[in-house]
Amino acid sequence: MNASYELIIIGAGVAGLTAAQYGARANLKTLVIEEMAPGGQVLLIDQLENYPGIKEPVSGYDLSETMRMQAEGFGAEFVTTSVEKVERAGTGFSVTTSDGIFMAEAAIIATGAKHRRLDIPGEEAFIGRGVSYCATCDGPFFKGKKILVVGGGDSACDEAMYLAKLSDKIVMIHRKDRFRAQKALAEHVLDNPNVKVVFNTVALEIRGTKKVESVLLKDVVSGATREEAFDAVFVFVGSDPNTAFLPDIAKDETHYVITDEKMATSLPGLFAAGDVRVSPFRQIVTACSDGAVAAHAASQYIDETRGAAYR
């Protein structure tokens, strides 16, 4: 399969879906390439209650399906395939997939990032039922409950402090004898009376029936194990952006794409939106904003390369 488009969006999470809607509404021939189901990480959310304008909680699936139908309604096309590489082709791009090559005048990378997992028994089974990777998304469901936080970096400490506003029964474990987070941030956690920090400890298994009920913990120094009751497990052991297929563009030390305020990367005509790019805050609402800005900037880029920019 070989086809040409004005705008290609790689990734159909909320950033990509928003970009598709704005690109198609700008009357651009728009293609969205996604290797899985549209929605991305939002599909893991059982009840979304902090998205502006939505009074009653909705599932992540329902939100993403609505966004997909909106984008299709404006004329965006969708194809399910894996992207192998993106290359410069003139002033535009060549996108090689497992189903052929697609050409575009501009492209938006919205492939997101994958939360690193503990890869222990029970983790996968209880995602959305007590296991979470986002405190601001799911923390309010566990107000006053006993929560286990796993991790020792900046994000883990940040999220633990947020959860400590919701419950005074936070237990935070880290596999080392001290946090790797910034000193000031680590001290805030250690000084918080609502957080009990346990070092040299790892989680071996998450247990329960219909939801999280307990976690099997191990002291890595003594080797002793114990089972402790918890209502939720929040995992913050890092994340990896999906950028392996990208050309040589500017990224930070953790491989997140660096953009300007227009979501433009260091390669003209290539934009990035959502969790794949460097950002101080990652939420559904910020990803949607990124997608809208990226699509608008991509449209302007196309006009400029055609010599049709508004003066």
Sequence and secondary structure as in RCSB ss.txt:
>XXXX:A:sequence
MNASYELIIIGAGVAGLTAAQYGARANLKTLVIEEMAPGGQVLLIDQLENYPGIKEPVSGYDLSETMRMQAEGFG
AEFVTTSVEKVERAGTGFSVTTSDGIFMAEAAIIATGAKHRRLDIPGEEAFIGRGVSYCATCDGPFFKGKKILVV
GGGDSACDEAMYLAKLSDKIVMIHRKDRFRAQKALAEHVLDNPNVKVVFNTVALEIRGTKKVESVLLKDVVSGAT
REEAFDAVFVFVGSDPNTAFLPDIAKDETHYVITDEKMATSLPGLFAAGDVRVSPFRQIVTACSDGAVAAHAASQ
YIDETRGAAYR
>XXXX:A:secstr
 EEEEEEEEE  BHHHHHHHHHHHHTT  EEEEESS TBGGGGG S B  STT  S B HHHHHHHHHHHHHHTT
 EEEE  EEEEEEETTEEEEEETTEEEEEEEEEE   EEE     TTTTTTBTTTEES HHHHGGGGTTS EEEE
  SHHHHHHHHHHTTT S EEEE SSSS  S HHHHHHHHH TTEEEE SEEEEEEEESSSEEEEEEEETTT  E
EEEE SEEEE S EEES TTS S  B TT  B   TT B SSTTEEE GGGB  S   HHHHHHHHHHHHHHHHH
HHHHHTT    
